[in-house]
Amino acid sequence: MEPKWFDEARPLVKKGVKAVIDEIKTETNIPTETFQQLSSGTLLPSTSSEQVSVPGNLLKDNDVFDNLYNGEFADAAEFIFENLQSPPEDETYSEGDRIESIERALFEFTGTVLNYEGEMQFDEATFEAAFNEQFEPRFTDRERTQFLLCLKNTNIGSDITIDLEPDLQGDPDFLGPYTIETLRIRPLDKLEETGITTFEFPQSDILDPASQLNAGQPNPALEIVLRRQRPYRCIAEEIEGNEVTPWQSPEFDLRPADFYPWQKLTELIRYIATTVRRCVRLQCPRSTVGFEKGYAVSPGWETYRGIASRVTFEIEFECPTSTTNALIAENRELEINRIWENHRNQLRPDDTEFHKPLSRFERMFSRDTQEDQLIDCVVGCETTLLTGGSPGGNQYRLGLRAASLLGESNSKGWSATKLAEFFRTMYELRSDVVHDDKELPTSPSSEEFIEVNGEKFSAQGFLTYARQLYSEVLLAYLQLVPSKYPSATEVTKKIDRFLLEQSSMVRESLLESSYTPPDE
């Protein structure tokens, strides 16, 4: 919360801002800035430019302060100095030097107010908006921090909004001091698209894509809003032992520290992003859903004037390009929410029970070769279906247990017999790759198909089905642990006990029965 003295500082700052603007409002050469908007009117993706006036930029030059300033902020600067924590003892900078640095910051803040207005004039409502959003002399971040993480290889319906439960438990340093207030998958709005496109626009004449956004269709993103529980300087001192003060440098800044603290939050953002990505991938395993870039977005004159969202900095992620895009429509909206609601804390990067199988599942999406994708899938299956239970041949046990776990309720609608053969074939191919250094077929000729129960697959088609069925195995284990069984190993043991009890029927029907673990 803002301290009470902010309200006392407000009229002093307002008086000074108005006085400065009255002195310079006859200035005619108003600077401009250019914003880039997505344009879908051409064959190739492009942007259109819009120039807007930014009169406040006139006040950024120190020479302007030296030439125009006549003490308009003397009272406000002294009042702010008296209410801040004392600066460290420094023979280089006197109290007068510190107060002058605040005066310079207030003079530059006048430029911020002018940019909110867009014209060389004082408006009281505009001043209030600028003061509420930009006055923060304590060197701390905003109470709320917003990030937009653009989803790659994904399409979304224009009316789709998935509000995910923000209560995520975990161990990152800043999760606790910062709580998750909003966690939402939705399309970007026009201001956000313009802000990101402008931020990414090349600063040269070289032809280069302005951004990864698509014109003419909704661009899906994960919105994360963090809320801090106390000023950043208190959090940093507690976690890192760093003393953060407004006197970090000789130049004083009145605005929120939008950049410095957010650098510290990137680890937390990546933690949240990994958990959400796993959730969406489990529901959309056929496409490489992921994040390519994330953007820190903060309030600013650009948004106030309806021009663009203000992008402060970016976070880069790694996500390969996919030939198939996942579509987040109404049916998937419900399923993604269901998975998140029930399993979000099991999907965390620091969850010990499912870290290995989920990591292998995720690695399948980023592997360059088909052989590596296959190995990751089989190793992932080994961390679930081949943990615990009765000893025996891995290839046989993998197929038997997968068929018993999923049965005919699998998404392909396959019989348990075909499902078992698919998993056995997958393990056999993995053995060929690992032990005999064989490669999977690279072209779907008649001699290079992979055949399962009379159905032929290309290597890539086989791997796509493998990833989908492995996601179903993972979801089945997530549903059973810990609600019915304490660990994945106990689930596997229960499958084996079921198979032992049903051994004669299994032999007769060749696995045409399915397994639903009974209540204890």
C-alpha angles and dihedrals in degrees: 000000000000115000117248093247089070087073090053091048094050099077091043091053092043092053092052095045092051092048093052093047091050088056097052105029092108090069109122106184098080115186120232137207127208124230125194121222125194112256126198098180096101136061092250124048110268144158136235122218130232124187119209132185119255106183092169091068087076089073098054095086114090089218089064090056091048092050102040108028114106102172096279091146100041095112095040093048094050091047092051091047092053092052098048125083112274116271118244117269108271127164090203097063123045126199088260091055090052093050091048090053088056090050090054090049091051090050089053089046086060086062089054090054090050091051089052088054097041092213136073095260140093119249120179096213090050091050090052091052093049093046093049093050104033110028108099114131096168095084096244135123126256119282088244125042121194128202128183115202112193114223115226127210088016137114124195135194113253091237097046120113120165113195107198121203104261095207099108119162119211150125109252110131096245098043101099099030083054116040123198107248100172131022111172139156110210144131117280115252122234095262091052092048091051093047093051094043091050092047091051097041111122115253093216140060092256112117106247134147110271093217144332093261122114121230119223097024136068115276111216121221141167111239116207121185117186123193120202120221096213138001116305094241089061092049093047092049091050097046104030104019090238121143108221116191137166086249095069090126137010090257112077121216123201096190127090114277093249096166111035101057093039091061086063091052098058092092090054092047091051090049092054092042093053092052093049093043091055090051094052093043092053088057095039104033097151093069131052098246112183148121125277101177138000127203132208108224125194137176115272146148089275091065094038090057093045095246107113145321113270111245113201103182142332137244117210124218131182118243125151121225116260129205089218125059122208115231116218102205133153096287093051091043089065094044095047089051091049093051091047094046093052105032112021095116091049090054094057116118090239097051105121099202099056103020096104099044092044092047091053090047090052094046090060088068095056103038116117098209131054090228093058091047089053093048092050091050094051093044088051090052089050090057089058115020096032099046115107123336128096121338122248144108111334095218093053095042093048093056094041096050095043091051092047093048098046102023116170092327090085117122093249092057090230123158117253088250093058092042091054091049091050092055092044090051090049091054092046091053090049090053090051091052097045101037104028099030091234123162127224115247112275098198129043098238118151090259096048103052120117108232125208121177092334096314120111124217135186112232092254092046090050092051092048090054090045091055091047094049092044089054088055090051089052093048090050091053092045089055093051099043120100098348093072106003130033096227146006088255091060091051090054091049090052091051090053093049089051091050091048091052091048097039097123092048091047091054093047098046097033092234097317090142125083131219128235111174108236124228114268 
